[in-house]
Amino acid sequence: MKGFTLEQMTDFTDFTRGGDLTEFLKQTNNVFNMNNCRSHPVRVSPDAQHIHAFLQKPKRGLVTFDRIQRVAVAQSPSYMDTGSALSIPIVELLYLDSGSKDSAALVAVILENGKAEFWKYVERKAGWDLLQTSDLCNSTSAKVVSVCSSGKFIIWCEERPASESASVFSAARNNFRYCICKRTYEREERAVRLGGVKTPLHNSPCYRVLAAREDVYLLPDNQEAAPGNGSKFFLIWSPKQDRMTISTVCKGALLSKTLHSTSKDSDYKTLISECIGMLATISPPEICSVAPTSCGGLLLVLSSGCISLLQSDGVLRQIYTLALSCPLDCSNQISMQIYGSTLACIVYRTLYLVDTSTGRLLENIALKTDGMLFLNSREKNGIHFLSGTGMYVVKESGVDPTSKQLGCSDTARPDAVLVEAVFEEACRYYQRRSLSSTQLTVEKLKSGGMFQAPIALSSILGVYMKTKKASELPQGGGGYSKLLASLGAELESLMALEQLKASVVSASDRKLSVSCETLVGQEVNRLLFSDLDRDNLLYLNVIFKTFPRESWQALQASLRLGSNGEGFLTAKAAPEVWKTVLSPVQATLAPLSSGQQQASSNGAAPVFELICRSLFTFQPKWLPRFVELAQQQAGASSWNYGGKESPESVPLYKRALCVLPREGQAQELQVELLLCSQRPNAVMQAMRILLELRRWERVAEVAQRFSQQSPLLNKEIFTTLLCEISQHRDLDPYLDLLWTLCPEDMTVTSILNIVLKSLPLCGREPGPFRTDRSQMSIGMLKPLLIKVLQRETKPSQRYADILQSPSFPPPTPPRQPRSVTEPAMATASPPLSSISSSVNDTSVDEGCSSPRHENK
């Protein structure tokens, strides 16, 4: 786009009393401040052929200026002037049937006392005829405070006088003395037929009614201080469907309700009673200016300088943020309108042109005087505004305005968006980290010279895009060309993403799904490979919520999910992705009970919970295996998120359990998640769930599998199953397995105690010959008791080495012969060698074999 220029359509010389109109418009700003009204005191007809001015001083009334069509009939025109005799203030001037092909304009002048004057413009005499004067309100004491027209309806807010009994109550109660009324009209040749008055809303505060196509917006009147929480929200009403929507700037639509003819259903307090609690907790920003648009929405300017479009469904879409040196308030004169895809806004004598599809500022034009934007039905996409020097139209220089809509040529090209996007992102980044309350703007960022990173990045992007068009990198650039070469992959990916975003805007329905899948895949992959902050985490939540199936497909590609030959899940994700998946971006998690949802402080679910929820939706059988793989990665990684349990952390299996539905649903999956954790408490919880489900075969399988994990867990499993066996006979086929699980330290006494404590209570006294076969008997326990008794009576193996000796006491060693002269009791044992030598050298008689014989 080459730029914009202003072209003057008229200097009011072709209007009746053009000099008076020029003089009045020069004083418009003073009149606006003296009137302290909420809109410009000038109205322009839809075809830009008539201008109406509201007079305040010195005379109150209405003055009309008409474009001169033929000089011959313009000698004595008849004006629609009421300034000489009007003493009642004018509330609004409405053009009825503005979209009709009938060239005759029909205008309704609504007065504060409820009177409505209907005027018709007659071209043959270039003047206005008063058709009739009617009472708009039923009550003569009613006071009209705001009025608009939508379709074949005239809608207004009227103030009804307070009753005498209400004077004794508080003044706050008198604020609810307004009503919203509507009335149909039908245009005839020389008259206007009005339908009956209907009141869809009673006992409401003062509202300002604004019509945009088929919907009517009810905004709290800032001049009438809305009581309580009434100033925190506004109403969106569809007169045809009689449907009222309560919406706020910060929370969007809160409640939508169909009104009925009964007074109870149309009472204001009854309407807002369901959301009064939420209204007490919010603090929305102040609305400085509003303007209905031809596209059916309502433009809002907030005190922060943000311009947003309020849609009929209550959704508020931010378009642009004004970079102003001083904050806005309700006293600022702001004019804005949407033409095609271009937003035009005049504030502080500056015309801003913004592309509504991208939010990019196309141009800002300085004006010499204040201006007021208006719609011209003959050129719907042309930007027209009125100033003290004439009527002007904004045209795109070098482009035929009839061949292309303004602002739609190539504003969505990546090379026109990326550089501005860099500075806008840098503004948000530095503003979050700034200790100053001063608003940082793109202009300050560019001119300050202290933020080098965005300037360098925008320069790199600019050079890269130029070289991309030339299909070659700069030669002889030294380090700069090397820099572009090293960043080529990232820049190419960024350009491709921007081109894809632009193609989605203009894609057909057939190509939209393919483009959406590609875009979601790139965004999810980019976020998973980055260090997520809270804003990006919230953005990822929005992607998963808006595009669930596309997000699931992107997850399979990013985590490289698949199944091996045995049907088990495999995940070959990069370590950076696992770090993002297990990273505790959210606030400190607290343990939750079953069925409660886990969420962070900003309302966004962590990445791990998002993946588990997607797995549960599209491939629930993979969820337990994925948790096992995540636990392995958490335990083996150096960053160790969730690998070791601490009071501040929650195990991964508990976090996965939080995404499952409430109790009674998906219990099989809950059991698998508990078992995959390998934790004793989780295993026992799974056992209890299986027992409640009466899955006896599965109970036996789990008991046999986990009984070998630890003695304590084995004892807990055996005790639980023994208690269960004591209550019914359903586990009889698995008794042999249970007896093999009996711990070594279990005694007969402890077994009988467990059984006696677990026996079910009988409803009647047991007889001597009880026939109840569900009762446990000693015969059932006999194999177990015999096994335990044999173990108790079996000799202890602790001293087996001693008990297995050959004999006790040991045999007496053989005696050795000795000399007669040798004393019987030696005081000391001689050495073995001396004993042997003495025995060999000593001779004894054959009859004397031992000293005992000599004594004899």
Secondary structure as GFF3:
##gff-version 3
##sequence-region A 1 856
A	DSSP	beta_strand	4	10	.	.	.	ID=ss1
A	DSSP	alpha_helix	18	26	.	.	.	ID=ss2
A	DSSP	alpha_helix	28	35	.	.	.	ID=ss3
A	DSSP	beta_strand	42	44	.	.	.	ID=ss4
A	DSSP	beta_strand	50	55	.	.	.	ID=ss5
A	DSSP	beta_strand	61	66	.	.	.	ID=ss6
A	DSSP	beta_strand	90	96	.	.	.	ID=ss7
A	DSSP	beta_strand	106	111	.	.	.	ID=ss8
A	DSSP	beta_strand	115	122	.	.	.	ID=ss9
A	DSSP	beta_strand	127	135	.	.	.	ID=ss10
A	DSSP	beta_strand	143	150	.	.	.	ID=ss11
A	DSSP	beta_strand	153	159	.	.	.	ID=ss12
A	DSSP	three_ten_helix	165	168	.	.	.	ID=ss13
A	DSSP	three_ten_helix	173	175	.	.	.	ID=ss14
A	DSSP	beta_strand	178	187	.	.	.	ID=ss15
A	DSSP	beta_strand	192	194	.	.	.	ID=ss16
A	DSSP	beta_strand	198	204	.	.	.	ID=ss17
A	DSSP	beta_strand	207	212	.	.	.	ID=ss18
A	DSSP	beta_strand	215	220	.	.	.	ID=ss19
A	DSSP	three_ten_helix	230	232	.	.	.	ID=ss20
A	DSSP	beta_strand	234	238	.	.	.	ID=ss21
A	DSSP	beta_strand	243	248	.	.	.	ID=ss22
A	DSSP	beta_strand	252	258	.	.	.	ID=ss23
A	DSSP	alpha_helix	268	272	.	.	.	ID=ss24
A	DSSP	three_ten_helix	273	275	.	.	.	ID=ss25
A	DSSP	alpha_helix	276	279	.	.	.	ID=ss26
A	DSSP	beta_strand	287	292	.	.	.	ID=ss27
A	DSSP	beta_strand	298	302	.	.	.	ID=ss28
A	DSSP	beta_strand	306	310	.	.	.	ID=ss29
A	DSSP	beta_strand	316	321	.	.	.	ID=ss30
A	DSSP	beta_strand	335	339	.	.	.	ID=ss31
A	DSSP	beta_strand	342	347	.	.	.	ID=ss32
A	DSSP	beta_strand	350	355	.	.	.	ID=ss33
A	DSSP	beta_strand	361	366	.	.	.	ID=ss34
A	DSSP	beta_strand	371	374	.	.	.	ID=ss35
A	DSSP	beta_strand	383	387	.	.	.	ID=ss36
A	DSSP	beta_strand	390	396	.	.	.	ID=ss37
A	DSSP	alpha_helix	414	432	.	.	.	ID=ss38
A	DSSP	alpha_helix	442	448	.	.	.	ID=ss39
A	DSSP	alpha_helix	452	470	.	.	.	ID=ss40
A	DSSP	alpha_helix	479	486	.	.	.	ID=ss41
A	DSSP	alpha_helix	488	505	.	.	.	ID=ss42
A	DSSP	alpha_helix	509	528	.	.	.	ID=ss43
A	DSSP	alpha_helix	534	546	.	.	.	ID=ss44
A	DSSP	alpha_helix	548	559	.	.	.	ID=ss45
A	DSSP	beta_strand	561	563	.	.	.	ID=ss46
A	DSSP	beta_strand	569	571	.	.	.	ID=ss47
A	DSSP	alpha_helix	575	582	.	.	.	ID=ss48
A	DSSP	alpha_helix	607	618	.	.	.	ID=ss49
A	DSSP	three_ten_helix	620	622	.	.	.	ID=ss50
A	DSSP	alpha_helix	623	636	.	.	.	ID=ss51
A	DSSP	alpha_helix	652	657	.	.	.	ID=ss52
A	DSSP	alpha_helix	667	676	.	.	.	ID=ss53
A	DSSP	alpha_helix	680	693	.	.	.	ID=ss54
A	DSSP	alpha_helix	696	706	.	.	.	ID=ss55
A	DSSP	alpha_helix	711	725	.	.	.	ID=ss56
A	DSSP	three_ten_helix	732	734	.	.	.	ID=ss57
A	DSSP	alpha_helix	735	740	.	.	.	ID=ss58
A	DSSP	alpha_helix	748	758	.	.	.	ID=ss59
A	DSSP	alpha_helix	778	793	.	.	.	ID=ss60
A	DSSP	alpha_helix	800	803	.	.	.	ID=ss61
A	DSSP	alpha_helix	832	841	.	.	.	ID=ss62
A	DSSP	alpha_helix	851	855	.	.	.	ID=ss63
###
